[in-house]
Each structure stands twice: as C-alpha cells, then as structure tokens.
Amino acid sequence: MHDFVSAKGWYETNSPKPQTPRNLAISLSLEASEVLELFQWGEQNLDKSALSGELADVALYLLQLASVSGIDLEQAVLDKLSANYLRHWPEEAGQS
C-alpha cells in the first residue's frame, strides 16, 4: 500500500489526497457504505465481483489507516478477539 500511495504522490506535502488519519477514516467509512449499497435492494442478484472490489477497498483503507496511525493491526485484532472471548453480550444472559 505504501508503494502505491508513494507512486501516486499522496505522501507529498501538497497532495490533493493527504494520508491523514482523519481523511483515511472518512474514506474507510465511504467505502464501507459502498459495500452496504450492494445489499440495498436484497441479496438475490449480488454481484460478487463488485463486492470483492469494494471489500478490497475497505481493507486497503483500513490497512493504511492503521499504518499511518502507528497501529499494529494484526496485534489489535488478536487483542480484540481475546477480549471478546471474555465479553458477555445481553443475549447470553443466563447461559453457562
């Protein structure tokens, strides 16, 4: 991702697409909305190629946001999974 962003000149000071956490978070949200848009009218005619492309866009923005924010995304995911194993959701009340 860094090679691509560098090749486009987006790390440059006067870039029209500065790679700030704010800008990347906005882009991530917009791309996630494009995933949702594919399901807007149901799943009957889901274009898997389009879904694949939109999911890739989401993943790329997520990776870039983590990177410029100094977050080890792999470790963050592992930590979150560990925490979720200990978490209790309301629908689990009363279950052993």
C-alpha positions, 0 to 999 in steps of 0.5 A: 500500500505504501508503494502505491500511495508513494507512486501516486504522490499522496505522501507529498506535502501538497497532495490533493489526497493527504494520508491523514488519519482523519481523511483515511477514516472518512474514506474507510467509512465511504467505502464501507457504505459502498459495500452496504449499497450492494445489499440495498435492494436484497441479496438475490442478484449480488454481484460478487465481483463488485463486492470483492472490489469494494471489500478490497477497498475497505481493507486497503483503507483500513490497512493504511489507516492503521499504518499511518496511525502507528497501529499494529493491526494484526496485534489489535485484532488478536487483542480484540478477539481475546477480549471478546472471548471474555465479553458477555453480550445481553443475549447470553444472559443466563447461559453457562 
